[in-house]
Every structure is written in C-alpha cells, then in structure tokens.
Amino acid sequence: MAKKRKSFQQLLAEAKKRDSFWVARAISAFTEELHKLAEQRKISRAELARRLGTSPAYITKIFGGNVNFTLETMVRLARALGGQLHLHVSPQEHEGLWLWVSPEKRQKSVSGFVAADEYRLVPTTGLEEGIDERFTFAA
C-alpha cells in the first residue's frame, strides 16, 4: 500500500505543534536582527567578538544560530551592537510580525498607532516570505 505524501502545508502545520519549531524560529529571527544591526552599524564579527571578550569563531557560531541563547547572552549581544532586546508574547492565534516604528513616523505613516506605541503586531496572514515594501516605514 502506497503512503500518501503530505503537502508542505500539512508538514508545516505538524511542525508548528512542536516547541522545537518555535525555538528555531525565535533563534532565526534573533540572529537575523543581530546581523542586520551589525551591518547597519558597520560592526564586523571581529569587532563584536572584541566587544564581548570572545572569539570571532564564537560570533560566527552565534550568527549561524548554533547557540542555545540565554536572555543574558541576548542582552549582551544586543547592547554590544548598540541595540536593546525586546521580547513580546502574544496569543497563538495572533501570529504576526513585530515591527518597530520610529517616533517621528508613528502617527504619520502607520494607521492605528498612537504616540506612545513603539511596536505594532502586523498579521502575517497572506504575506510572502520576508518583508515586502509595505513595511519600509519600520526603519
């Protein structure tokens, strides 16, 4: 009897039931944000290693997502790049993407924001992989 092949959507739905999926997703998002900030600040891996008092090989391991991060490590990495760590918890049914919006753009460009809002949860339903041009306001 031939096994019925599962669709990508079925496999993804099964993966989302496991904690390991969500851990890998969080690590990926964190390391991507670190890499982006390092590029924006023009901070090399060697310089980041120097700032943290560690080896460039460890920084490569970090950017590869091959580290079990603690909150302390995440904060140290963000601060070494001149950033700060923000964590968000939302209901499972509100799967989305958190975007930071600068104060000068909050009320001008983004409907639904109030002056005190720093972050906005944008639903990912219907989005393609990655962020498209609709989110260029999140500088």
Phi, psi and omega per residue, in radians:
M1 nan 2.189 -3.101
A2 -1.333 2.402 3.081
K3 -1.363 2.460 3.083
K4 -1.401 2.249 3.128
R5 -1.310 2.444 3.129
K6 -1.518 2.548 3.088
S7 -1.320 2.863 3.077
F8 -1.014 -0.742 -3.133
Q9 -1.069 -0.678 3.113
Q10 -1.173 -0.750 3.123
L11 -1.108 -0.722 3.120
L12 -1.121 -0.755 3.129
A13 -1.063 -0.688 3.109
E14 -1.183 -0.728 -3.138
A15 -1.090 -0.683 -3.109
K16 -1.164 -0.187 3.093
K17 -1.443 -0.189 -3.085
R18 -1.816 2.450 3.090
D19 -1.044 -0.611 -3.102
S20 -1.042 -0.575 3.080
F21 -1.082 -0.827 -3.077
W22 -1.239 -0.573 3.058
V23 -1.138 -0.837 3.140
A24 -1.080 -0.675 3.128
R25 -1.135 -0.745 3.134
A26 -1.154 -0.733 3.103
I27 -1.090 -0.765 3.129
S28 -1.074 -0.814 -3.138
A29 -1.105 -0.751 -3.128
F30 -1.104 -0.839 -3.102
T31 -1.185 -0.600 3.071
E32 -1.117 -0.741 3.120
E33 -1.151 -0.693 3.069
L34 -1.045 -0.838 -3.111
H35 -1.057 -0.768 3.138
K36 -1.088 -0.766 3.137
L37 -1.147 -0.712 3.105
A38 -1.060 -0.740 3.107
E39 -1.134 -0.777 3.133
Q40 -1.062 -0.670 -3.118
R41 -1.511 -0.088 -3.097
K42 1.006 0.805 3.114
I43 -1.855 2.061 -3.125
S44 -1.312 2.903 3.087
R45 -1.112 -0.671 3.116
A46 -1.102 -0.737 3.120
E47 -1.164 -0.718 3.107
L48 -1.088 -0.732 3.103
A49 -1.071 -0.738 3.118
R50 -1.063 -0.791 -3.134
R51 -1.080 -0.574 -3.108
L52 -1.612 -0.146 -3.100
G53 1.205 0.672 -3.115
T54 -2.322 -3.066 -3.102
S55 -1.619 2.661 3.040
P56 -1.036 -0.534 3.109
A57 -1.095 -0.646 3.110
Y58 -1.169 -0.668 3.112
I59 -1.131 -0.709 3.071
T60 -1.061 -0.723 3.101
K61 -1.084 -0.728 3.115
I62 -1.066 -0.894 -3.104
F63 -1.149 -0.351 3.065
G64 -1.454 -0.095 -3.141
G65 1.329 0.345 -3.079
N66 -1.737 0.625 -3.124
V67 -2.302 2.451 3.035
N68 -1.560 1.667 -3.025
F69 -1.210 2.438 2.900
T70 -1.744 2.843 3.077
L71 -1.053 -0.671 3.123
E72 -1.052 -0.786 3.120
T73 -1.115 -0.728 3.140
M74 -1.093 -0.748 3.116
V75 -1.129 -0.782 3.141
R76 -1.063 -0.744 3.126
L77 -1.107 -0.823 -3.136
A78 -1.069 -0.807 -3.115
R79 -1.159 -0.615 3.118
A80 -1.116 -0.408 3.105
L81 -1.709 0.124 -3.126
G82 1.345 0.462 -3.141
G83 -2.085 -2.991 3.066
Q84 -2.491 2.660 -3.110
L85 -1.620 2.337 3.025
H86 -2.187 2.340 3.062
L87 -2.009 2.508 3.132
H88 -2.337 2.415 3.054
V89 -2.154 2.292 3.140
S90 -2.403 2.827 3.107
P91 -1.035 2.569 -3.116
Q92 -0.956 -0.639 -3.082
E93 -1.268 -0.138 -3.138
H94 -1.814 0.811 3.120
E95 -1.037 2.243 -3.081
G96 -2.876 -2.929 -3.097
L97 -2.188 2.217 3.120
W98 -1.527 2.247 3.124
L99 -2.134 2.362 3.068
W100 -1.578 2.389 3.139
V101 -2.170 2.243 -3.111
S102 -1.124 2.654 -3.092
P103 -0.962 -0.701 -3.093
E104 -1.233 -0.307 -3.128
K105 -1.817 -0.123 -3.006
R106 -1.009 -0.959 -3.066
Q107 -1.540 -0.413 -3.105
K108 -1.289 -0.776 -2.945
S109 -1.849 -0.333 -2.960
V110 -2.119 1.922 3.127
S111 -1.181 2.518 3.114
G112 1.609 -0.167 3.124
F113 -1.497 2.593 2.954
V114 -2.020 2.888 -3.019
A115 -0.964 -0.584 -3.084
A116 -1.398 -0.271 -3.113
D117 -1.195 2.288 3.008
E118 -1.835 -0.603 -3.057
Y119 -2.158 2.696 3.109
R120 -2.419 2.307 3.059
L121 -1.483 2.059 -3.135
V122 -1.839 2.098 3.136
P123 -1.029 2.402 -3.131
T124 -1.597 -0.053 3.134
T125 -0.980 2.151 3.099
G126 1.517 -0.106 3.110
L127 -1.403 2.557 3.003
E128 -1.366 2.994 3.066
E129 -0.982 2.389 3.098
G130 1.482 -3.073 -3.108
I131 -1.852 2.286 -3.127
D132 -1.674 -3.076 -3.046
E133 -1.102 -0.263 3.113
R134 -1.145 -0.301 -3.050
F135 -1.901 0.413 3.141
T136 -1.217 -0.249 3.129
F137 -1.237 -0.310 -3.063
A138 -1.492 1.170 -3.103
A139 -1.413 nan nan
